[in-house]
Amino acid sequence: MKARFTTLDIVAVVAEISQSCIGLRVSNVYDINNKTYLIRLSKPDHKVTLLFESGIRLHITDFDWPKNITPSGFSMKLRKHIKNKRLEQIQLVGIDRIVRLQFGTGEWTFHLIVELYDKGNALLTDHQFTIVHLLRPRTDAADQTKIVTSETYQLDKARQACDWSLAAIAPVCYAAATQKGQLARSLTGLFPYGGPLLDHCLRVASGQSLKSLESQLTPDSVEAAAAAALAAFELGETIVASLRDRPDDSVRACVTTKPREVSSVATGSAASGTAPAAASVDPYSGLDFLEFHPMELVQTEGKDKIRFHSFNKVGWSAPCSDSYAMPHTPIPS
């Protein structure tokens, strides 16, 4: 399973949150631990809880999370500045794993910025992006920019989407042709949406998997490899754009599974007629979950899978988040 959200996951989850949460007011903020927070949003006939974990994830949750009795300093700052304000906008900043949530309008605007990469961070800024409070003060190693209270958070430093070209991709392929086993790593590092989507796009655009493209790379085939990679990169951008505006009845999440191996203890329990209590309420108790993505990927063809109409509703890997054992309803096969 994943250790954290990819950029592709964030694109999908931000689109869903935007569809269901824009216009709702913040009713309260809670912390689960020093990195994980809950934002309760509501209007008279609708309530939603957003969960964000610094450096890891951001999604809607239905789970009844245990909350710290005494709110943290960050929770108190959020309550002070965004409680009773409406969520006006949520967006992925560039193509970095940074999400900006805007609460309120005009000079009363506050921004919650959640960094979902590396060690992560969460920052509250005013309407001019002056940092009011943050989880992790630090100095950017690249240019020594201080990310601390009273400094300006520089959104323009985030990576931006670009128009891909052979001029950008060919040098990577040339370098990989002389270093066996480097092409997949190099292309995945260049492509911002993750290796699984890149593999999918290569298979669709050129009929080659990422692994086969790498194994067949020679100095004489560099131009063909670069052309295949360019076609895959361009297809990837098209797919990402489509994820931002999908019909409600589309497949928004796909989980690949395999039957769970039954231990001798479980076998003995079944033989004695005493089944684990969770099995009676958990429709997925006999399955192990291998991976999940916000769309069906061609490389998962032939594998067992469960499809969902919501990426948020899939939940996330137990025990640190919404478990797959939660009784969410998959799309009927």
ZAMARGU-4260 file (C-alpha; in steps of 0.2 Angstrom, whole numbers, plus 5000, padded with zeros to 4 digits):
<rodrens>
0) 5000/5000/5000 | 5005/5018/4998 | 5015/5028/5012 | 5007/5044/5006 | 4997/5053/4993
5) 5004/5055/4975 | 5001/5071/4965 | 4988/5061/4955 | 4979/5056/4971 | 4979/5074/4977
10) 4972/5080/4960 | 4957/5068/4962 | 4954/5071/4980 | 4955/5090/4978 | 4942/5089/4964
15) 4930/5079/4975 | 4932/5090/4990 | 4929/5105/4979 | 4913/5098/4973 | 4906/5093/4990
20) 4913/5106/5002 | 4914/5123/4994 | 4902/5135/5003 | 4902/5125/5019 | 4907/5134/5035
25) 4920/5129/5048 | 4911/5123/5064 | 4926/5117/5073 | 4944/5111/5072 | 4952/5096/5082
30) 4968/5088/5082 | 4971/5069/5083 | 4990/5070/5086 | 5003/5083/5082 | 5002/5080/5063
35) 4984/5076/5060 | 4969/5087/5061 | 4950/5087/5058 | 4940/5102/5051 | 4922/5101/5053
40) 4912/5109/5039 | 4893/5111/5039 | 4878/5120/5032 | 4860/5117/5038 | 4857/5101/5029
45) 4875/5095/5026 | 4890/5090/5037 | 4907/5085/5031 | 4924/5082/5040 | 4940/5085/5032
50) 4956/5076/5038 | 4973/5082/5034 | 4990/5074/5040 | 5005/5084/5037 | 5016/5076/5024
55) 5004/5062/5020 | 4986/5064/5015 | 4971/5075/5014 | 4953/5068/5012 | 4935/5068/5018
60) 4932/5056/5032 | 4917/5047/5040 | 4926/5039/5054 | 4924/5044/5072 | 4942/5049/5076
65) 4948/5050/5094 | 4953/5068/5098 | 4965/5076/5110 | 4956/5082/5125 | 4967/5098/5125
70) 4968/5106/5108 | 4985/5110/5102 | 4991/5128/5098 | 4989/5125/5080 | 4971/5120/5082
75) 4968/5135/5093 | 4975/5146/5080 | 4964/5138/5066 | 4948/5140/5078 | 4952/5158/5081
80) 4955/5163/5062 | 4944/5151/5052 | 4930/5146/5063 | 4913/5151/5055 | 4921/5156/5039
85) 4916/5147/5023 | 4928/5137/5013 | 4929/5147/4997 | 4942/5137/4987 | 4953/5122/4987
90) 4967/5119/4975 | 4983/5110/4971 | 4997/5123/4970 | 5006/5120/4953 | 5011/5102/4952
95) 5019/5101/4969 | 5010/5091/4983 | 5004/5107/4991 | 4986/5111/4994 | 4979/5128/4998
100) 4962/5130/5006 | 4955/5147/5006 | 4943/5152/5020 | 4934/5169/5020 | 4935/5183/5007
105) 4944/5200/5005 | 4955/5206/5019 | 4947/5193/5031 | 4954/5179/5020 | 4964/5165/5028
110) 4974/5152/5019 | 4977/5134/5026 | 4992/5127/5016 | 4996/5109/5018 | 5012/5102/5012
115) 5010/5083/5007 | 5028/5079/5003 | 5044/5075/5013 | 5042/5079/5031 | 5027/5089/5027
120) 5020/5105/5035 | 5004/5115/5038 | 5003/5133/5038 | 4990/5146/5042 | 4992/5163/5033
125) 4983/5179/5031 | 4976/5186/5015 | 4993/5192/5010 | 5001/5175/5013 | 5010/5181/5029
130) 5012/5166/5040 | 5002/5167/5056 | 5006/5150/5063 | 5014/5134/5057 | 5018/5116/5062
135) 5036/5116/5057 | 5047/5131/5056 | 5061/5128/5044 | 5073/5135/5032 | 5073/5130/5013
140) 5089/5122/5010 | 5089/5127/4991 | 5089/5146/4994 | 5089/5148/5013 | 5071/5156/5013
145) 5065/5156/5030 | 5047/5148/5033 | 5043/5155/5050 | 5029/5166/5058 | 5028/5183/5050
150) 5037/5178/5034 | 5028/5177/5018 | 5024/5160/5011 | 5030/5160/4993 | 5017/5150/4983
155) 5026/5155/4966 | 5040/5143/4971 | 5030/5128/4968 | 5033/5118/4952 | 5022/5122/4938
160) 5015/5111/4924 | 5025/5113/4908 | 5023/5109/4889 | 5033/5093/4887 | 5045/5092/4872
165) 5058/5080/4865 | 5071/5093/4870 | 5066/5090/4888 | 5065/5071/4888 | 5078/5065/4876
170) 5093/5070/4887 | 5086/5059/4901 | 5084/5045/4889 | 5102/5047/4882 | 5109/5047/4900
175) 5099/5032/4905 | 5105/5022/4889 | 5123/5022/4896 | 5117/5017/4914 | 5107/5001/4915
180) 5092/5001/4925 | 5091/5020/4926 | 5077/5024/4913 | 5062/5020/4924 | 5069/5030/4939
185) 5074/5045/4928 | 5057/5046/4919 | 5047/5044/4935 | 5057/5058/4943 | 5053/5069/4928
190) 5035/5064/4927 | 5026/5073/4941 | 5011/5061/4943 | 5019/5045/4948 | 5026/5029/4941
195) 5009/5019/4940 | 5001/5033/4929 | 5017/5034/4918 | 5017/5015/4916 | 4998/5016/4911
200) 5001/5030/4898 | 5016/5021/4890 | 5005/5005/4888 | 4991/5015/4880 | 5001/5027/4870
205) 5015/5015/4863 | 5010/4997/4869 | 5026/4996/4879 | 5027/4995/4898 | 5039/5006/4908
210) 5049/4990/4912 | 5050/4984/4894 | 5055/5002/4887 | 5069/5001/4900 | 5075/4984/4896
215) 5075/4987/4877 | 5084/5004/4878 | 5100/5005/4868 | 5110/5020/4862 | 5102/5017/4845
220) 5084/5017/4852 | 5085/5033/4862 | 5075/5043/4850 | 5061/5030/4849 | 5061/5029/4868
225) 5060/5048/4870 | 5046/5049/4857 | 5036/5035/4867 | 5040/5044/4883 | 5034/5061/4876
230) 5017/5053/4870 | 5015/5046/4887 | 5018/5062/4896 | 5006/5071/4885 | 4993/5058/4888
235) 4996/5059/4907 | 4992/5078/4906 | 4976/5075/4897 | 4971/5061/4910 | 4975/5073/4925
240) 4964/5087/4917 | 4950/5075/4915 | 4951/5069/4934 | 4946/5087/4939 | 4929/5086/4931
245) 4922/5068/4932 | 4903/5063/4932 | 4897/5058/4949 | 4894/5040/4942 | 4911/5037/4935
250) 4924/5026/4943 | 4934/5037/4954 | 4944/5024/4963 | 4950/5007/4960 | 4957/4995/4973
255) 4967/4979/4967 | 4965/4964/4979 | 4970/4946/4982 | 4962/4933/4993 | 4970/4934/5011
260) 4980/4919/5016 | 4971/4910/5031 | 4982/4907/5046 | 4981/4891/5056 | 4974/4901/5070
265) 4960/4907/5059 | 4957/4890/5052 | 4956/4882/5069 | 4943/4895/5074 | 4933/4892/5058
270) 4933/4873/5062 | 4927/4876/5079 | 4913/4887/5073 | 4920/4903/5081 | 4923/4915/5067
275) 4932/4932/5071 | 4919/4945/5075 | 4924/4957/5062 | 4921/4945/5048 | 4902/4946/5050
280) 4902/4965/5047 | 4917/4967/5036 | 4913/4963/5018 | 4932/4964/5014 | 4938/4953/5028
285) 4944/4939/5016 | 4954/4951/5005 | 4972/4959/5006 | 4973/4976/4997 | 4987/4978/4986
290) 4986/4996/4979 | 4973/5009/4975 | 4972/5023/4962 | 4959/5036/4957 | 4956/5028/4941
295) 4958/5011/4932 | 4975/5007/4926 | 4978/4995/4911 | 4992/4986/4920 | 4979/4980/4933
300) 4969/4971/4919 | 4965/4953/4924 | 4968/4957/4943 | 4954/4956/4956 | 4948/4974/4960
305) 4935/4984/4968 | 4928/5000/4960 | 4921/5015/4970 | 4912/5031/4965 | 4922/5041/4977
310) 4941/5042/4980 | 4937/5049/4997 | 4926/5034/5002 | 4939/5021/4999 | 4948/5027/5014
315) 4966/5023/5017 | 4977/5010/5024 | 4974/5005/5042 | 4978/5008/5056 | 4982/5026/5053
320) 4967/5031/5043 | 4950/5026/5036 | 4951/5007/5035 | 4945/4997/5020 | 4935/4988/5033
325) 4923/5003/5034 | 4907/4998/5026 | 4908/5009/5010 | 4898/5003/4996 | 4908/4998/4980
330) 4901/4999/4962 | 4892/4982/4958 | 4902/4972/4946
</rodrens>
